[in-house]
Amino acid sequence: MKTTNSNAAMNAIMDWWALPFPIFKRLALFALAELPQNFSVDVNELLEIDDSRWLWNTATQREILSLLPKLFLNLSDVDKNRLVCNILKGPSKSWFRKELTEQEFKDIKDRAIWLRLSKLKNSRLNVGIEGDRAYEKMLQKHPIWGKKLKRNKSSLFG
C-alpha cells in the first residue's frame, strides 16, 4: 500500500473496516500502520466504533498489540490522550459471560488494559499521567505480570 496512492489505500482500509468479519479488521489495522506518517486518519474514530469492540476483541488482539505503538506514534498529542482514555475505559462487561463475578471481570479488564499500556510503555511512548498511574496501580496489584513480561520481552501478549 505504501507504493500506491494513499487515498486509494484509505478507501480500501475503510471498505475492510466496514465488513463485519474480524479478518478484515485485522487487515485494516495492519494497513493503517503502514500508511505514511503524514497521512491523516482518525484511528480513534475507527477504534471507538461499537464501544471500542475491536480494541478489545481477541480476534484482533495480535494486530492491536503489535501495531498499537506504531499507530500511537502517528497521532497528535490530543489523539494520543484520547486513545489512552479509551484504553483506560477497558472492555465492556457485556462482551463476557454473565457468570463472571465482578472480581473475575475486574481482573480480566485490568489485564487487558495493562497489556495495552505495557505495549506502549515498552516502546518508550508517553501514556500520560493517568496512563502511568493506572499502569503502576495494576502492576502493584499484579506484580507477576511485570515479571512475566521481563522474562519474555519478545512476547506480543506479555
ABEGO torsion letter per residue (X at the ends): XAABBAAAAAAAAAAAAABABAAAAAAAAAAAAABBAABBBBAAAAAABGGGAAAABAAAAAAAAAAAAAAAAABBAAAAAAAAAAAAAEBBAAABBAABBAAAAAAAAAAAAAAAAAAAAAAGBBAEAAAAAAAAAAAAABAAAAAAAAABAABAAX
